[in-house]
């Protein structure tokens, strides 16, 4: 390296003419976080070990570690970001669910029907949970976003089903020639085609995401997976449970 020639006003001269060169081991890249230079030590816990348990054991081992003046260590990375995001979600998710219930009530104008829709929504997430587990996806912010999106879809289809059922019952009351069960069947049958169209359109849009590679594909797959699994149980919820 010392023989690399540098251009000067008087011609080319070797680098060692202007500088003393020495070699030592050091980071290949200088990184910074929070305005301070840092060195990262990357750790991947064993399967089945949570980040909290790993940090607890790590703190025991690092308790007697003595660092030079000005040096300190702290835990960082995805686990810290996830914990920070989870703290915010503990506040945001209840508000989201409350607003969802208010919107359901405003749409149906009936506390009974609003409770029916809202209390049956957890059933819509069953297949989504199973599908996420089958893909071995870890619980993450992207997965939570997927479930919140799924709840929105399940809410919309459930509300429309309730509206169709209410209209069918009102028609029966006016004609008084059919019983209530027949009215419910009539209202439910009217929703079969729209519901299946909704399910297949969602699946058609999301399934390709599970087979793509590239920047951002991992995040998108974790958002899509709860919805792909959940629309199946959402269809069962809408067509077979709410009508009863």
C-alpha positions in Angstrom: 0.0 0.0 0.0 2.9 2.3 0.7 3.9 2.1 -2.9 0.6 3.5 -4.2 1.6 6.6 -6.2 -0.1 9.9 -5.4 -0.2 12.7 -7.9 1.4 15.9 -6.7 2.3 19.3 -8.4 5.8 17.9 -8.9 4.8 14.5 -10.3 3.8 11.2 -8.8 5.3 10.1 -5.4 4.6 6.9 -3.3 2.1 7.2 -0.4 4.8 6.2 2.2 6.5 9.6 1.4 3.6 11.5 3.0 2.3 9.1 5.7 3.4 6.4 8.1 1.4 3.3 7.5 0.7 0.6 10.1 -1.8 -2.3 10.3 -4.0 -3.4 13.1 -7.3 -5.3 13.5 -10.3 -3.1 13.5 -14.0 -3.0 12.3 -14.2 -3.0 8.6 -17.2 -0.6 8.8 -17.7 2.3 11.2 -21.3 2.2 12.4 -23.2 4.7 14.5 -26.4 4.6 16.5 -28.0 7.5 18.4 -25.1 9.7 17.3 -22.5 7.4 18.8 -20.0 5.0 17.3 -20.9 1.4 18.0 -19.7 -2.1 17.4 -22.5 -4.7 17.1 -22.3 -8.3 18.4 -25.0 -10.2 16.6 -26.8 -12.9 18.6 -29.5 -15.3 17.5 -31.2 -17.1 20.4 -31.8 -20.8 20.1 -35.3 -21.8 19.0 -37.7 -21.7 21.8 -35.7 -19.1 23.8 -37.3 -15.7 24.1 -35.3 -12.5 23.9 -36.3 -11.6 27.5 -34.9 -14.9 28.8 -31.8 -14.6 26.7 -31.1 -11.0 28.0 -31.7 -12.1 31.6 -29.1 -14.8 31.3 -26.8 -12.5 29.4 -26.9 -9.8 32.1 -25.8 -12.4 34.7 -22.8 -13.3 32.6 -22.0 -9.6 31.9 -22.4 -8.4 35.5 -18.7 -8.6 36.3 -17.6 -7.2 32.9 -15.3 -4.1 33.3 -15.1 -1.8 30.3 -12.7 1.1 29.7 -13.8 4.6 30.5 -16.4 5.9 28.1 -17.4 2.4 26.9 -20.7 0.8 27.8 -23.0 -1.9 26.4 -26.7 -2.1 25.9 -29.1 -4.5 24.2 -30.4 -3.4 20.8 -31.7 -4.8 17.6 -35.0 -6.3 16.5 -36.0 -7.5 19.9 -35.7 -4.0 21.4 -37.7 -2.5 18.5 -40.4 -5.2 18.9 -40.7 -4.5 22.7 -40.9 -0.8 22.0 -43.6 -1.3 19.4 -45.5 -3.7 21.6 -45.7 -1.1 24.3 -47.3 1.3 21.9 -49.6 -1.4 20.5 -50.9 -2.2 24.1 -52.3 1.3 23.9 -53.2 1.5 20.2 -54.9 -1.9 19.8 -57.6 -1.4 22.5 -58.4 2.0 21.0 -58.6 0.4 17.6 -61.0 -2.3 18.8 -63.1 0.3 20.6 -63.4 2.5 17.5 -64.2 -0.7 15.5 -67.1 -1.5 17.8 -68.4 2.1 17.6 -68.3 1.9 13.8 -70.1 -1.4 13.9 -72.8 0.0 16.1 -73.1 3.1 13.9 -73.5 0.9 10.9 -76.1 -1.5 12.3 -77.9 0.9 14.7 -78.4 -2.0 17.1 -76.5 -2.9 20.2 -77.5 -6.6 19.9 -76.3 -6.9 16.4 -73.1 -4.9 17.1 -72.3 -7.3 20.0 -73.0 -10.4 17.8 -70.6 -9.1 15.1 -67.9 -7.9 17.6 -67.9 -11.0 19.8 -67.7 -13.4 16.9 -64.7 -11.7 15.4 -62.1 -13.7 17.3 -63.3 -16.8 15.5 -62.2 -15.2 12.2 -58.6 -15.2 13.4 -58.4 -18.9 14.2 -57.4 -20.0 10.7 -55.0 -17.1 10.5 -53.2 -18.2 13.7 -52.9 -21.8 12.5 -51.6 -20.6 9.1 -49.0 -18.4 10.6 -47.9 -21.2 12.9 -47.7 -23.6 10.0 -45.4 -21.2 8.1 -43.2 -21.0 11.3 -43.5 -17.2 11.3 -42.5 -15.5 14.5 -44.9 -13.1 16.2 -44.0 -9.7 14.9 -45.4 -6.2 14.1 -46.1 -7.3 10.5 -48.1 -10.3 11.7 -50.1 -8.0 14.1 -50.8 -5.6 11.2 -52.1 -8.6 9.2 -54.5 -9.6 11.9 -55.8 -6.1 12.3 -56.4 -6.0 8.5 -58.2 -9.4 8.8 -60.4 -8.1 11.6 -61.4 -5.2 9.3 -62.3 -7.6 6.4 -64.2 -9.9 8.8 -66.1 -6.9 10.3 -67.2 -5.6 6.9 -68.5 -9.0 5.6 -70.2 -9.7 9.0 -72.0 -6.3 8.9 -73.3 -6.9 5.4 -74.5 -10.4 6.4 -76.4 -8.9 9.4 -78.0 -6.3 7.1 -79.2 -9.0 4.6 -80.6 -11.1 7.4 -82.4 -8.1 9.0 -83.9 -7.2 5.6 -85.1 -10.8 5.0 -86.7 -11.0 8.5 -88.5 -7.7 7.9 -89.9 -9.0 4.6 -91.2 -12.1 6.4 -92.9 -10.0 9.1 -94.7 -8.1 6.3 -95.8 -11.2 4.4 -96.4 -13.4 7.5 -96.3 -16.5 5.2 -92.9 -17.8 6.1 -91.2 -18.6 9.4 -88.1 -17.0 10.8 -85.8 -19.8 9.9 -86.7 -19.6 6.3 -86.1 -15.9 6.3 -82.7 -16.4 7.8 -81.8 -19.0 5.1 -83.1 -16.6 2.4 -80.9 -13.8 3.7 -77.9 -16.0 4.1 -78.2 -17.5 0.6 -78.2 -13.9 -0.9 -74.7 -13.4 0.7 -73.1 -16.6 -0.6 -72.0 -15.3 -3.9 -70.7 -11.9 -2.7 -68.9 -13.5 0.2 -67.2 -16.1 -2.0 -66.2 -13.4 -4.5 -64.7 -11.5 -1.6 -62.8 -14.5 -0.4 -61.4 -15.5 -3.8 -60.5 -11.9 -4.7 -58.5 -11.6 -1.4 -56.8 -14.9 -1.9 -56.0 -14.1 -5.5 -54.4 -10.9 -4.4 -52.4 -12.2 -1.4 -51.3 -15.7 -2.4 -48.8 -14.4 -5.0 -47.1 -12.5 -2.2 -46.2 -15.7 -0.5 -44.1 -16.8 -3.5 -42.2 -13.7 -4.4 -38.6 -12.9 -3.4 -37.0 -9.5 -3.1 -36.7 -6.4 -0.9 -39.6 -6.2 1.5 -41.1 -9.6 0.6 -40.5 -11.0 4.1 -42.5 -8.2 5.7 -45.3 -8.5 3.1 -45.5 -12.2 3.6 -46.0 -11.8 7.4 -48.8 -9.3 6.8 -50.5 -11.4 4.2 -50.3 -14.8 6.0 -52.9 -14.0 8.7 -55.3 -12.7 6.1 -54.9 -15.7 3.8 -55.7 -18.1 6.6 -58.2 -15.8 8.3 -60.5 -15.2 5.3 -61.3 -19.0 5.3 -62.5 -18.9 8.9 -64.1 -15.5 8.2 -66.2 -17.1 5.5 -67.3 -19.8 7.9 -68.1 -17.2 10.5 -70.2 -15.1 8.1 -72.1 -18.0 6.3 -72.6 -20.5 9.1 -72.3 -18.8 12.5 -73.7 -15.3 12.4 -76.9 -16.5 10.8 -77.7 -18.7 13.8 
